[in-house]
């Protein structure tokens, strides 16, 4: 199954250390470029410094 995610589930799961849960549950997770670039540093959850 492929899902398309917006910022809320990504940022909230990243905050609690469960970002890897989405692909485990759904297989492939598609994050639109606009969501990845969302102001507020949400993309940092995917690529920590």
C-alpha positions as a Markdown table, in Angstrom:
| # | Residue | x | y | z |
|---|---|---|---|---|
| 1 | Unk | 0.0 | 0.0 | 0.0 |
| 2 | Unk | 1.2 | 3.5 | -0.8 |
| 3 | Unk | 0.1 | 6.5 | 1.3 |
| 4 | Unk | 0.6 | 10.2 | 0.8 |
| 5 | Unk | 1.3 | 12.1 | 4.0 |
| 6 | Unk | 1.0 | 15.7 | 5.1 |
| 7 | Unk | 3.1 | 17.4 | 7.7 |
| 8 | Unk | 1.2 | 16.6 | 10.9 |
| 9 | Unk | 1.7 | 12.8 | 11.1 |
| 10 | Unk | 5.3 | 13.2 | 10.0 |
| 11 | Unk | 6.2 | 15.9 | 12.5 |
| 12 | Unk | 4.3 | 14.3 | 15.4 |
| 13 | Unk | 5.8 | 10.9 | 14.8 |
| 14 | Unk | 9.3 | 12.4 | 14.5 |
| 15 | Unk | 8.8 | 14.2 | 17.8 |
| 16 | Unk | 8.2 | 11.0 | 19.7 |
| 17 | Unk | 10.8 | 8.9 | 17.8 |
| 18 | Unk | 8.4 | 6.8 | 15.7 |
| 19 | Unk | 8.9 | 8.2 | 12.2 |
| 20 | Unk | 9.8 | 4.7 | 11.0 |
| 21 | Unk | 6.3 | 3.5 | 11.9 |
| 22 | Unk | 4.7 | 4.8 | 8.7 |
| 23 | Unk | 6.7 | 2.7 | 6.3 |
| 24 | Unk | 6.4 | -0.3 | 8.6 |
| 25 | Unk | 2.6 | 0.0 | 8.6 |
| 26 | Unk | 2.0 | 1.1 | 5.0 |
| 27 | Unk | 5.0 | 0.1 | 3.0 |
| 28 | Unk | 5.7 | 3.1 | 0.8 |
| 29 | Unk | 5.2 | 6.6 | 2.1 |
| 30 | Unk | 5.1 | 9.5 | -0.4 |
| 31 | Unk | 5.8 | 12.9 | 0.9 |
| 32 | Unk | 5.0 | 15.7 | -1.5 |
| 33 | Unk | 7.8 | 18.3 | -2.1 |
| 34 | Unk | 5.6 | 21.0 | -0.7 |
| 35 | Unk | 5.2 | 19.1 | 2.5 |
| 36 | Unk | 8.9 | 18.3 | 2.7 |
| 37 | Unk | 9.7 | 22.0 | 2.3 |
| 38 | Unk | 7.0 | 23.2 | 4.7 |
| 39 | Unk | 8.1 | 26.2 | 6.8 |
| 40 | Unk | 9.0 | 25.3 | 10.3 |
| 41 | Unk | 11.7 | 22.7 | 9.6 |
| 42 | Unk | 9.5 | 19.7 | 9.2 |
| 43 | Unk | 11.9 | 18.3 | 6.7 |
| 44 | Unk | 14.5 | 18.1 | 9.4 |
| 45 | Unk | 12.6 | 15.2 | 10.9 |
| 46 | Unk | 13.5 | 13.2 | 7.8 |
| 47 | Unk | 17.1 | 14.5 | 7.5 |
| 48 | Unk | 18.4 | 15.4 | 11.0 |
| 49 | Unk | 21.5 | 17.7 | 11.1 |
